[in-house]
Amino acid sequence: MLTHVSVRKSKTPLEAFSHQEVQKEKTMNTQTANINTDLLNLEVLSSLSNNGSASIFKIEPQATIRDNSKIECGFNVMPNKPVSETFTVKEYRVWNSYAEATFDREYFSSMKKSPDHLIFLTGLVHTQKLIYVFLSQHWGFKYDPAGDEQIKIWPTSVQVEMPSMVRKNTDVVQKMWVKELKEEKNGVFEITITSTFQNLVTINAVCKIFKI
């Protein structure tokens, strides 16, 4: 009688490492696919709304944060002619791969013929804050504006499109889609986002994220 014996060969350290890398890549691809699916759904919904807010479709956010903080930006182009803008944040809303903010804005300029409008520099600063709020929820640590920083955000590529000015002062809506979030090495990530203000000003950015 012939007996068939199956022998399971143990993986070499190199094979085991390769297997782990393949499984890690599959997991990352799945996460990216989920982000892209959520992104598509929210793009379709928000494109149908009047103010660009997905929340009016009763898609409950994973987190709603009432901040009441201020984002301030001041500079001068010409000597002794200051320009400044302040965002007073009312609320952040966070989903799986998308986030929104609603804020009021105040504008000041001592320059001639300088109409009240959203300054893209203030928008860039607040985009960094919105990324921070999103990642706080995504990674499961509590967002505490008065607490110690949990992550560091370092923009490496920024593109701003401003074909027309945002003149609205109250209940301004900023939307942000997370296109990709990937880990480059332990504790270091890269995030790719697209953000809009009132569907008029668009910021595309890539940032390095460092966990502190």
C-alpha positions in Angstrom: 0.0 0.0 0.0 1.3 3.4 -1.0 1.0 6.2 1.5 1.2 9.8 0.4 2.8 12.1 3.0 2.5 15.9 2.6 5.4 17.8 3.9 4.9 21.6 4.6 8.1 23.4 3.9 8.9 26.2 6.4 9.5 29.7 4.8 13.0 31.0 4.8 13.4 34.4 6.6 13.5 36.1 3.1 10.3 34.3 2.0 8.6 35.2 5.2 9.6 38.9 4.8 8.4 38.9 1.2 5.1 37.4 2.2 4.6 40.0 4.9 5.3 42.8 2.3 2.8 41.3 -0.1 0.1 41.1 2.5 0.9 44.7 3.6 0.6 45.9 0.0 -2.7 44.1 -0.4 -4.0 45.8 2.8 -2.9 49.2 1.6 -4.5 48.7 -1.8 -7.7 47.7 -0.1 -7.6 50.9 2.1 -6.9 53.0 -1.0 -9.8 51.3 -2.8 -12.2 52.1 0.1 -11.0 55.7 0.1 -11.6 56.0 -3.6 -15.1 54.5 -3.3 -16.1 56.8 -0.5 -14.6 59.7 -2.4 -16.7 58.9 -5.5 -19.9 58.7 -3.4 -19.3 62.0 -1.6 -18.3 63.8 -4.8 -21.5 62.8 -6.5 -23.6 63.8 -3.5 -21.8 67.1 -2.8 -22.0 68.1 -6.5 -25.8 68.0 -6.2 -26.0 70.3 -3.1 -26.4 74.1 -3.2 -23.5 74.9 -0.8 -21.3 71.9 -1.4 -22.0 70.3 2.0 -22.6 66.5 2.0 -24.2 66.8 5.5 -27.5 68.1 4.0 -28.1 64.6 2.6 -28.3 63.2 6.2 -25.1 61.2 5.7 -24.1 61.2 9.3 -20.5 62.1 9.9 -18.3 59.9 12.0 -17.4 63.0 14.1 -18.8 66.5 14.6 -16.5 68.9 16.4 -17.6 72.4 17.5 -14.3 74.2 17.8 -14.9 78.0 18.1 -11.2 78.6 17.5 -9.6 81.3 15.3 -7.2 81.0 12.4 -5.3 84.3 11.9 -3.1 85.3 9.0 -1.4 88.7 8.7 1.2 90.2 6.3 2.1 93.2 4.3 2.9 93.7 0.6 3.9 97.3 0.9 5.6 98.9 4.0 3.2 100.0 6.8 0.1 98.7 4.9 -1.0 95.6 6.8 -3.4 93.0 5.5 -5.1 90.4 7.7 -7.8 87.8 7.8 -9.4 85.8 10.6 -11.4 82.6 10.3 -13.7 81.8 13.3 -14.4 78.1 13.1 -17.9 77.0 13.9 -17.8 73.3 13.2 -15.8 70.4 11.7 -17.5 67.3 10.2 -15.4 64.2 9.5 -16.2 61.1 7.4 -14.0 58.2 6.4 -12.2 59.9 3.6 -13.7 63.4 3.6 -14.1 66.4 5.9 -15.8 69.7 6.0 -15.5 72.9 8.0 -17.9 75.8 8.4 -16.5 79.2 9.5 -17.0 82.9 9.5 -14.3 85.2 8.1 -13.1 88.8 8.8 -10.9 90.7 6.4 -8.9 93.9 6.9 -6.7 95.7 4.4 -5.0 99.1 4.5 -4.2 99.0 0.8 -6.3 100.9 -1.7 -8.9 99.2 -3.8 -8.5 95.9 -1.9 -12.0 94.2 -1.8 -13.0 91.9 1.0 -12.2 88.4 -0.1 -10.8 85.1 1.2 -7.0 85.2 1.2 -5.5 82.0 -0.1 -2.8 82.1 2.5 -5.4 81.8 5.3 -6.9 79.0 3.3 -3.6 77.1 3.2 -3.2 77.5 7.0 -6.7 76.3 7.7 -6.3 73.3 5.3 -3.4 72.2 7.5 -5.7 72.4 10.5 -8.4 70.4 8.6 -5.9 67.7 7.8 -5.0 67.6 11.5 -8.6 67.2 12.6 -9.3 64.5 10.0 -6.3 62.4 11.0 -7.2 62.8 14.7 -10.4 61.0 13.9 -8.9 58.6 11.4 -6.2 57.4 13.7 -8.4 57.4 16.8 -6.9 59.9 19.1 -8.9 62.7 20.6 -8.7 66.1 18.9 -7.7 68.5 21.7 -6.9 72.1 20.4 -5.5 73.0 23.8 -3.5 69.8 24.2 -0.1 68.6 23.0 0.4 68.2 19.3 0.0 64.6 18.1 1.3 64.9 14.5 3.4 67.2 12.4 2.3 68.2 8.9 4.8 69.3 6.3 3.5 70.3 2.8 5.8 69.2 0.0 3.6 70.1 -3.0 0.9 72.8 -3.1 -1.2 74.1 -6.0 -3.8 76.8 -5.7 -6.4 77.7 -8.3 -8.3 80.9 -7.7 -10.3 81.9 -10.8 -12.7 84.0 -8.8 -12.8 85.4 -5.2 -14.8 84.1 -2.3 -16.6 87.2 -1.0 -18.8 85.4 1.5 -18.2 86.3 5.2 -20.5 83.9 7.1 -21.0 80.2 7.0 -18.2 79.7 4.5 -17.8 76.0 3.7 -14.5 74.3 3.1 -14.5 70.7 1.7 -11.6 68.3 1.7 -11.2 65.0 0.0 -8.5 62.6 1.0 -7.2 61.1 -2.3 -4.5 58.9 -0.7 -3.0 58.2 2.7 0.0 55.9 2.7 2.7 54.9 5.2 6.2 55.4 3.9 8.0 54.1 6.9 7.4 53.7 10.6 5.6 56.8 11.9 6.0 58.7 8.5 3.0 59.0 6.2 2.1 60.9 3.0 -1.4 62.4 2.4 -2.8 63.7 -0.9 -5.8 66.0 -0.7 -8.0 68.2 -2.7 -9.8 71.0 -0.9 -12.3 73.7 -2.0 -13.7 76.9 -0.5 -17.3 77.6 -1.7 -16.5 75.6 -4.8 -14.5 78.6 -6.0 -11.0 78.3 -4.7 -9.2 74.9 -5.0 -6.1 73.7 -3.2 -4.4 70.5 -4.2 -1.6 69.4 -1.9 0.7 66.6 -0.9 2.0 66.5 2.7 4.3 64.5 4.8 2.8 63.4 8.1 5.0 62.7 11.2 3.5 61.0 14.2 5.0 62.7 17.3 
